[in-house]
Amino acid sequence: MAGSSQRTASTLEFLEGSRSGIRYDPDMLHGTDPADGRTLLARYDLSAARDRLTPEVIARRHGGVWRWEELLPVRLRSFITTLGEGATPLLPPARLASRLGLRGLFIKAESVNPTGSFKARGMAVAVSRAVELGATHLVAPSAGNAGGALAAYAAAAGVQATVVMPADAPIANQQEAAICGARVMLLDGLISDCGKLARMIAELTGAFDVATLREPYRVEGKKTLGFELAEDFDWNLPDAVVYPTGGGTGLIGMWKAFEELETLGFIGSARPRMYAVQAEGCAPIVRAFDEGAEFAEPWSHARTRAAGIRVPSALGDHLILDCLRRSGGGAVAVPETEIDSMQAFAARDGAGYLSLESSAALAALPALLERGLISADERVALFDTGAGFKSEAASMERPAVVPNDPEAWSHVIASLSPIS
Ligand SMILES: *Cc1c(COP(=O)(O)O)cnc(C)c1O
């Protein structure tokens, strides 16, 4: 194909230890920081990017996530693996918003991404870059959606994938990973145990581990959430961002995106207050935030049906907590019953069949309003992180089957119960 070996306009300059500050060569495969095992972050030549990029230039481009190629790591166009991720709509859920008493509620519809969740953004970039740097087999632990996305992008890039999920991961995720040709391993344990098994697989087989924040580039894909949010709000960021937080890649990525956009001159120094939402049955970030701790202790006996936020210990805990504090935001835990009821409540109010994780974020809004942390006339952005049908199904009574006998139908219609 013409130009397939062309260079992208990536201005990637070096990798930097997120705690150590040590710099590393970005054109070699790296996992975590050899100095302290923490996350490596990609740094760009932002003044070179600034010379090329303006909001007008960006507005003219197509290609979702990849419109931001100056600020992404892939060097050669031929290594861009895309299934059409990014460029999701920002929707005003009018009836839900008025029911919740918020005039400026917006939902970024991430479930329209390929694979039905925003994990596509991170995996598109991480898989593209890992393959560019020579990886031929990728492995990741996953609560569900990351595994599905890894499998889909690995298949698109023509490399092997192994996905390690807890045995109770949603069936939809197990199926999509298997259908895409990944090796699916179900472990009798939590996501953190899956992480250990994935690391051992990487060590013993040479597979490259793309677990959350254990390599530098999933967060680069996720940061495009922040770029798009700024663009959606006409380069005038919302007052608050409410994010269902598991590993925290999206929060960390958005925060990084805002810093890069400010350096480029696209936005000023104002930031949204960032709020992390977790389930009461697994809230390590909320506990650490409330205690004023720099790191989050692992949560024991993690329990919530919202698999994407069932993360007892996050490698990026210090980065998440730092972004919540520096933004003037906070962290909220919501009861499991409110997650369930919000899923139905939001769907009936026309916001769509949202994931349990997104429902958790919505369920935090009444508490945030009540505590005076957000107010009714502020602009609040929330993420529909994944499609409802990929979550664990709610238990539901199956409707009675109508006999295929037109003569019986008038009785059936006469006896229909009212729609509640
Ligand atoms: C992974 C996931 C989350 C959590 O995202 P992080 O960036 O890892 O905190 C939320 N919702 C869904 C549907 C997910 O798949």
PDBQT file of the ligand as one rigid body, heavy atoms in Angstrom, charges set to zero:
ROOT
HETATM    1  C1  LIG A 501     -11.742  -1.384  32.816  1.00  0.00    +0.000 C 
HETATM    2  C2  LIG A 501     -13.061  -0.790  33.013  1.00  0.00    +0.000 A 
HETATM    3  C3  LIG A 501     -13.266   0.271  33.918  1.00  0.00    +0.000 A 
HETATM    4  C4  LIG A 501     -12.151   0.815  34.777  1.00  0.00    +0.000 C 
HETATM    5  O1  LIG A 501     -11.219   1.525  34.014  1.00  0.00    +0.000 OA
HETATM    6  P1  LIG A 501      -9.753   1.874  34.576  1.00  0.00    +0.000 P 
HETATM    7  O2  LIG A 501      -9.244   2.905  33.654  1.00  0.00    +0.000 OA
HETATM    8  O3  LIG A 501      -8.972   0.612  34.559  1.00  0.00    +0.000 OA
HETATM    9  O4  LIG A 501      -9.928   2.379  35.970  1.00  0.00    +0.000 OA
HETATM   10  C5  LIG A 501     -14.534   0.820  34.000  1.00  0.00    +0.000 A 
HETATM   11  N1  LIG A 501     -15.556   0.342  33.265  1.00  0.00    +0.000 NA
HETATM   12  C6  LIG A 501     -15.397  -0.679  32.387  1.00  0.00    +0.000 A 
HETATM   13  C7  LIG A 501     -16.594  -1.157  31.613  1.00  0.00    +0.000 C 
HETATM   14  C8  LIG A 501     -14.154  -1.290  32.233  1.00  0.00    +0.000 A 
HETATM   15  O5  LIG A 501     -14.013  -2.290  31.374  1.00  0.00    +0.000 OA
ENDROOT
TORSDOF 0
